Amino acid sequence: MKLKKGILAGICAMVISGVASIGYGATQQELCKNMWDPFQSMRAVTGLMELTPEQCTQLSKDAAAILAGAKESHDSISVDKNYKVLNDEVTYHAANIDAASKANDLEEVQVQFRRMTIACRNCHKIYKSEQRLVP
């Protein structure tokens, strides 16, 4: 009787953890895909020699979209330590991109964009097999 209860408890635990991991991946994948367009918009500007006021405004909007996505991701997903660190890096660099774009500082935008890209790539490398995040 104890063996049957143990097997049943084990099966229930596996089903619950499987359902939780599937929901976790789908939510994070959607959040990353929502941040993909602002990321690509930022990438298009990083190769320029100077910024126009319209480009600065667009960079600020893109950074705000990434900040909102990172905050939503942090609030809605149960995170581990690695994810928290990487998400905090993305948030930090996106905030710096926003500040640099408001100051019309292209060099700082480029540096912070590269650092944010590295944080995104590291996160995708770590969680790629579990969540299929790469857009």
C-alpha positions as CSV (number, residue, x, y, z in Angstrom):
1,M,0.0,0.0,0.0
2,K,2.8,2.4,0.9
3,L,4.5,1.6,-2.4
4,K,1.3,2.5,-4.4
5,K,1.0,5.8,-2.6
6,G,4.7,6.6,-3.2
7,I,4.3,5.8,-6.9
8,L,1.2,7.9,-7.2
9,A,2.8,10.8,-5.3
10,G,5.8,10.6,-7.6
11,I,3.6,10.6,-10.7
12,C,1.7,13.6,-9.5
13,A,4.9,15.5,-8.7
14,M,6.2,14.8,-12.2
15,V,3.0,16.0,-13.9
16,I,2.8,19.2,-11.8
17,S,6.5,20.1,-12.4
18,G,6.0,19.3,-16.2
19,V,3.0,21.6,-16.4
20,A,4.8,24.4,-14.5
21,S,7.9,24.2,-16.7
22,I,5.8,24.3,-19.9
23,G,3.9,27.4,-18.7
24,Y,7.2,29.1,-17.6
25,G,8.8,28.7,-21.1
26,A,5.8,29.9,-23.1
27,T,5.4,33.0,-21.0
28,Q,9.1,33.9,-21.2
29,Q,9.2,33.2,-24.9
30,E,6.4,35.6,-25.6
31,L,8.0,38.3,-23.5
32,C,11.3,37.9,-25.3
33,K,9.6,38.0,-28.7
34,N,7.8,41.2,-27.6
35,M,11.2,42.8,-26.9
36,W,12.7,41.6,-30.2
37,D,11.4,44.5,-32.4
38,P,12.6,47.3,-30.0
39,F,16.0,45.4,-29.8
40,Q,16.2,45.3,-33.6
41,S,15.3,49.0,-33.8
42,M,18.1,49.8,-31.4
43,R,20.5,47.7,-33.4
44,A,19.8,49.7,-36.6
45,V,20.8,52.9,-34.9
46,T,24.1,51.7,-33.3
47,G,26.0,51.9,-36.6
48,L,25.4,55.6,-37.2
49,M,27.9,58.4,-36.7
50,E,25.4,60.8,-35.0
51,L,21.9,60.8,-33.8
52,T,19.0,63.0,-34.9
53,P,16.3,64.1,-32.3
54,E,13.8,61.6,-33.9
55,Q,16.3,58.8,-33.5
56,C,16.9,59.7,-29.9
57,T,13.2,59.7,-29.2
58,Q,12.9,56.3,-30.9
59,L,15.8,54.9,-28.9
60,S,14.1,56.1,-25.7
61,K,10.8,54.4,-26.6
62,D,12.7,51.2,-27.5
63,A,14.6,51.3,-24.2
64,A,11.3,51.9,-22.3
65,A,9.7,48.9,-24.1
66,I,12.6,46.7,-23.1
67,L,12.5,48.0,-19.5
68,A,8.8,47.2,-19.4
69,G,9.3,43.7,-20.8
70,A,12.2,43.0,-18.4
71,K,10.1,44.2,-15.4
72,E,7.1,42.1,-16.5
73,S,9.4,39.1,-16.9
74,H,10.9,39.6,-13.5
75,D,7.5,40.1,-11.8
76,S,5.6,37.3,-13.6
77,I,8.1,34.5,-13.6
78,S,9.5,32.6,-10.7
79,V,13.2,33.3,-11.2
80,D,16.4,31.6,-10.2
81,K,19.6,33.4,-9.3
82,N,21.1,33.3,-12.8
83,Y,17.9,34.6,-14.4
84,K,17.6,37.4,-11.8
85,V,21.2,38.6,-12.5
86,L,20.8,38.5,-16.2
87,N,17.5,40.3,-16.1
88,D,18.9,42.9,-13.8
89,E,21.8,43.5,-16.3
90,V,19.3,44.0,-19.2
91,T,17.3,46.4,-17.1
92,Y,20.4,48.3,-16.1
93,H,21.7,48.7,-19.7
94,A,18.3,49.5,-21.1
95,A,18.0,52.3,-18.5
96,N,21.4,53.6,-19.4
97,I,20.5,53.5,-23.1
98,D,17.4,55.6,-22.3
99,A,19.5,58.1,-20.4
100,A,22.1,58.3,-23.1
101,S,19.6,58.7,-25.8
102,K,18.0,61.6,-23.9
103,A,21.5,63.2,-23.7
104,N,22.1,62.5,-27.4
105,D,25.3,60.5,-26.5
106,L,25.6,58.0,-29.3
107,E,28.9,56.4,-28.0
108,E,27.2,55.6,-24.7
109,V,24.2,54.2,-26.5
110,Q,26.5,51.9,-28.5
111,V,28.4,50.7,-25.5
112,Q,25.3,50.0,-23.4
113,F,23.6,48.3,-26.4
114,R,26.6,45.9,-26.8
115,R,26.5,45.1,-23.0
116,M,22.7,44.5,-23.1
117,T,23.2,42.3,-26.2
118,I,25.7,40.2,-24.2
119,A,23.3,39.8,-21.3
120,C,20.5,38.8,-23.6
121,R,22.7,36.2,-25.4
122,N,23.9,34.8,-22.1
123,C,20.4,34.3,-20.9
124,H,19.3,32.7,-24.1
125,K,22.3,30.3,-24.0
126,I,21.5,29.3,-20.4
127,Y,17.8,28.8,-20.9
128,K,17.6,27.9,-24.6
129,S,17.3,24.1,-24.1
130,E,14.7,24.5,-21.3
131,Q,12.5,27.3,-22.8
132,R,13.3,27.5,-26.5
133,L,13.7,31.2,-26.2
134,V,15.7,32.2,-29.3
135,P,13.3,34.2,-31.5
